[in-house]
Amino acid sequence: MTKTQNTNKYRDLEERTTEFAKRIIRLCKALPKSSINFPLINQIIRSSGSVGANYREANEAVGRKDFIHRLRIARKEAKETEHWLSLIEEANTDFKDKMANLFQETKKYAIFCRQ
């Protein structure tokens, strides 16, 4: 893979993680306002946004160890987001179909960030 292809791959994932966080925000805006959903929404917005933020930081790392460390944090945030999605799904069964693709996306990030 050439340096340009590699750079494009990283930039594509940066855009993809940003779009993922936006999709989470749109989901959260559509959820019913309830005492159960408020804390779940707060948590998932934080963790989903953190996936992309930490991935970007990894791309700007000053060395290999720093890169790996930040990538691992992005992976942890993806797994945390999957956890919150599961709880939101439990509290809002009507939204299960809308969330299936989001679950798949979190699994892809966790796999990619393991490398």
C-alpha positions in Angstrom: 0.0 0.0 0.0 1.4 3.4 -0.9 1.7 6.2 1.5 -1.1 8.1 -0.2 -3.4 5.0 0.0 -2.5 4.6 3.6 -3.2 8.3 4.4 -6.6 8.1 2.6 -7.5 5.0 4.6 -6.8 6.9 7.8 -8.8 10.0 6.7 -11.7 7.8 5.5 -11.9 6.3 8.9 -11.7 9.7 10.6 -14.7 10.8 8.5 -16.5 7.5 9.2 -16.1 7.8 13.0 -17.4 11.3 12.9 -20.4 10.2 10.9 -21.0 7.4 13.3 -21.1 9.8 16.3 -23.5 12.0 14.3 -25.8 9.0 13.7 -25.7 8.3 17.5 -26.7 11.9 18.1 -29.6 11.6 15.7 -30.7 8.3 17.3 -30.6 10.0 20.8 -32.6 12.9 19.6 -35.3 10.5 18.4 -35.5 8.6 21.7 -38.3 9.3 24.1 -37.5 11.8 26.8 -37.5 9.7 30.1 -35.6 9.3 33.3 -34.1 6.1 32.0 -32.9 7.5 28.7 -31.3 10.7 29.9 -28.2 9.1 31.6 -27.9 6.5 28.8 -28.0 9.3 26.1 -25.3 11.2 28.0 -23.0 8.3 28.2 -23.4 7.1 24.6 -22.8 10.5 23.1 -19.6 10.8 25.1 -18.3 7.4 24.2 -19.3 7.5 20.5 -17.6 10.9 20.0 -14.6 9.6 21.8 -14.0 6.8 19.3 -13.3 9.3 16.6 -11.4 11.8 18.8 -9.0 9.1 20.0 -8.6 7.7 16.5 -7.6 11.2 15.3 -5.2 11.5 18.2 -3.7 8.1 17.2 -3.1 9.4 13.7 -1.1 12.3 15.1 0.9 10.2 17.5 4.5 11.1 18.1 5.7 7.4 18.0 4.6 3.8 17.6 3.9 3.3 21.3 1.8 6.5 21.5 -0.1 5.4 18.4 -0.9 1.9 19.8 -1.9 3.4 23.1 -4.4 5.9 21.5 -5.7 3.2 19.2 -6.4 1.0 22.2 -8.3 3.8 23.8 -10.4 4.2 20.6 -11.1 0.5 20.8 -12.2 0.7 24.4 -14.5 3.6 23.6 -16.1 1.6 20.7 -16.7 -1.3 23.1 -18.2 1.0 25.6 -20.5 2.5 23.0 -21.7 -1.0 22.1 -22.5 -1.5 25.8 -24.6 1.7 26.0 -26.3 0.8 22.7 -27.3 -2.5 24.3 -28.8 -0.7 27.3 -30.6 1.8 25.1 -32.0 -1.1 23.0 -33.3 -2.7 26.2 -35.0 0.5 27.3 -36.4 1.3 23.8 -37.3 -1.9 22.0 -39.1 0.1 19.3 -35.7 1.3 18.1 -34.1 -2.1 17.7 -34.2 -2.1 13.9 -32.7 1.4 13.7 -29.8 0.3 15.9 -28.7 -2.8 14.2 -26.3 -1.0 11.8 -24.8 1.0 14.7 -24.0 -2.3 16.5 -22.2 -3.6 13.4 -20.2 -0.3 13.1 -19.0 -0.5 16.7 -17.8 -4.1 16.1 -15.9 -3.0 13.0 -14.1 -0.2 15.0 -13.2 -2.6 17.8 -11.7 -5.1 15.2 -9.9 -2.4 13.3 -8.4 -0.8 16.4 -7.1 -4.2 17.6 -4.6 -4.3 14.8 
